[in-house]
Structures are given as structure tokens and as C-alpha cells.
């Protein structure tokens, strides 16, 4: 009988943000897969260790998801990782694949889950607090109200077009160099005349968290894991 593959979201980085379901899944797993080949450099595993100390005693498998411009090479790496997961599952082990944020939002786990599902393996997902939600909570703001839409943008490349959409825009996967993000927002304000509030949070929930509450406050260079939130200001009713 095969085991079970569980994608476990551990939130943006604050160990206190792990859900009870996430903690339970980690405690009962036979094997923990982490999205970095070096456990000491893996933020997801660092978060897990603090919330669930006994996780360090489990079998840990580090995965090499390092990005490469070659899509075939990325596919081959994912296939190699899945074959090791498949071996654990066919040994009737429960495999927990921990990932920052939520497993359903731009997660490396989704690729492994797709391969497992195609193979007829049992896959489950334990959701985690996403970085847009955690950043908004940290800033003390809402993401959307009433009939406002919410748009999640995977990086600065598609931002100029996304800014034309109505509602709140959240830019994830921001590079350390934020100049292209800031320039896109400035260009949009200049052309559209829209009244916007712009926020950013770096390393949300971690000891080094930094918050920025205006476009002018956001530095050109920021740390890893920066999320930018762009809100349309309310009009007088």
C-alpha cells in the first residue's frame, strides 16, 4: 500500500503562523522534503524547526529547485525529485513537503503534486497563511473591500499591464532591485492620474521584517522575500 504525499504550507516565516493542521502533519510525517538542497539555508525548514522541534529528528530530504533559464532542465530536476518521493510513497511512508506560504500559490510543491497525481498517488494539501494575507495583517490594512478585485502578480514583468486592472495589486517574487517595480508604479500614476497607496514588506514575520508605507519610503534595494501591495484609495461617497 502506498503512502501519502502532503504539501504543507508553513506561512511566510513566522513560526507562530503555522496552523494546527500543519503542525500535526509535520509531527506525523515519516519524511520531510524541503525546497532547498541545504537544510541550513532553507527558510521553510527553519520555520518548521522552531515550531516543531522534533522535526529535526526526522528523515530530511533537501531538493534542488534552483532556477535555471532552461525549461527542460527545470523539468528534468522536478522529475528526478519526484522519483525519490515516489520511492518513499511506495515504501508506505507519509511524506510531508513543506513550503513557504501556501502550497497552492506559486509553490514548488505543485509540480511534484502533479506528477504524483498522474501516477495515481494520494496527494493532500494543508494550506498555509499566504504572504499577501500576512503582509496586509502586519501592515494593519485590508487587501480588498466591497466589490474590489484582488490581483496577485508573480513578479515585476507583468506589472505595467496589471496596474491597468481595477482593484488591489499584490506583487510577489519581487527581486532585490525594486527600481523596475517603482518605475512601473510611477509611470502608471503619471499616465492614469490614479490615487494609489503603495506598501511593501520585506521578510514578513521574520526578525528582520521591514515595512514601507509609501512609494517614496520603498528603497531601490531591499532584502529577499519582498511583497509590494498597491491599493486604490477610496473615493468620497
Secondary structure, DSSP 8 states (H G I E B T S, - for coil): ---EEEEEE-BSS-GGG--HHHHHHHHH-SEEEESSS-GGG-HHHHHHHHH-GGGGGSEEEE------S-HHHHHHHHHHHHHHHHHHHHTT--EEEEESB-TTSS-THHHHHHHHHHTT-EEEEE----HHHHHHHHHT--S--TT--EEEESSGGGHHHHTTSSSEEEEEEE-SB-HHHHHHHHHHHHHH---EEEEEEESTTSTT-EEE-STTTS-SB--SSEEEEEEE-----
